[in-house]
Amino acid sequence: MFKVVATDYAAEFERWTDALNQAKALMPQCKRLTQDVRIYLCDELIFLYSREHKFPKYIGAGTYNRLARLFIQEALEEEETSGSETGMPTATPCED
């Protein structure tokens, strides 16, 4: 479970993609140095954006790679779901 926290905002999300999209939507609201947007996985801080830094920070060793894999997995699941709803065949990875 992912939790997005910002000034006057807190929400929980099941998917990393949804949490990241919400955090990105909240970024423009960070006008002062003391305001930030954070994403927690359970109770562990994994993402931080503030005006102090040019780019968001991924906190913890291997966090970026783990979240990138999760992002890809969620995208593939979403593609499979949308393909099965429309009756279209889903793409499969090419084998060498």
LUMDOKE-164994 format. One line per 10 residues: their letters; for each residue y, z, x of C-alpha. Coordinates in Angstrom, 2 decimals. Layout:
N
a) Y,Z,X  ...
This chain:
96
mfkvvatdya) 0.00,0.00,0.00  3.38,-1.07,1.37  6.55,0.82,0.58  10.01,-0.74,0.97  12.84,1.76,1.41  16.58,1.12,1.65  19.76,2.87,0.57  19.37,3.61,-3.16  16.11,1.64,-3.34  12.38,2.35,-3.01
aeferwtdal) 9.42,0.36,-4.30  5.72,-0.02,-3.57  3.83,-3.28,-3.18  0.16,-4.18,-2.87  0.76,-7.28,-0.75  2.55,-7.55,2.61  4.17,-10.83,1.55  5.80,-9.23,-1.50  7.05,-6.27,0.54  8.48,-8.56,3.23
nqakalmpqc) 10.23,-10.78,0.66  11.80,-7.72,-0.97  12.94,-6.37,2.41  14.53,-9.72,3.26  16.35,-9.70,-0.08  17.76,-6.25,0.72  18.95,-7.14,4.24  22.37,-8.52,3.19  23.15,-5.16,1.57  23.11,-3.44,4.98
krltqdvriy) 26.81,-3.49,5.72  27.15,-0.36,7.88  25.29,0.64,11.02  23.79,3.63,9.22  22.14,1.48,6.53  18.70,0.01,7.12  15.64,-1.47,5.40  12.22,-0.06,6.23  8.67,-0.97,5.31  5.90,1.60,5.53
lcdeliflys) 2.17,0.97,5.47  0.83,4.15,3.91  3.01,6.66,5.82  3.41,4.61,9.01  6.72,2.82,9.69  5.90,-0.80,10.56  9.15,-2.76,9.94  12.80,-1.86,10.49  15.97,-3.88,9.98  19.46,-2.56,10.65
rehkfpkyig) 22.84,-3.95,11.69  22.31,-2.45,15.15  19.73,-5.11,16.00  19.98,-8.88,15.78  16.40,-9.25,14.52  14.04,-6.99,12.53  11.73,-4.78,14.57  8.00,-4.51,14.08  7.02,-0.98,15.06  3.78,-0.22,16.89
agtynrlarl) 1.40,-1.95,19.25  -0.21,-5.01,17.67  1.68,-4.60,14.39  3.22,-8.07,14.42  -0.15,-9.76,15.03  -1.87,-7.65,12.37  0.83,-8.48,9.80  0.81,-12.18,10.73  -2.95,-12.30,10.05  -2.42,-10.49,6.76
fiqealeeee) 0.33,-12.97,5.81  -2.03,-15.90,6.47  -4.85,-14.24,4.54  -2.60,-13.65,1.52  -1.34,-17.24,1.66  -4.92,-18.57,1.69  -5.89,-16.33,-1.23  -2.85,-17.48,-3.17  -3.71,-21.11,-2.45  -7.30,-20.58,-3.63
tsgsetgmpt) -6.06,-18.91,-6.80  -3.56,-21.65,-7.60  -6.15,-24.34,-6.82  -8.73,-22.81,-9.15  -6.18,-22.42,-11.95  -5.15,-26.09,-11.80  -8.68,-27.35,-11.38  -7.80,-28.96,-8.06  -10.17,-28.53,-5.12  -8.94,-26.16,-2.44
atpced) -8.52,-27.28,1.13  -11.02,-26.02,3.69  -10.37,-25.73,7.42  -11.60,-28.63,9.53  -14.67,-28.01,11.64  -14.90,-29.34,15.19
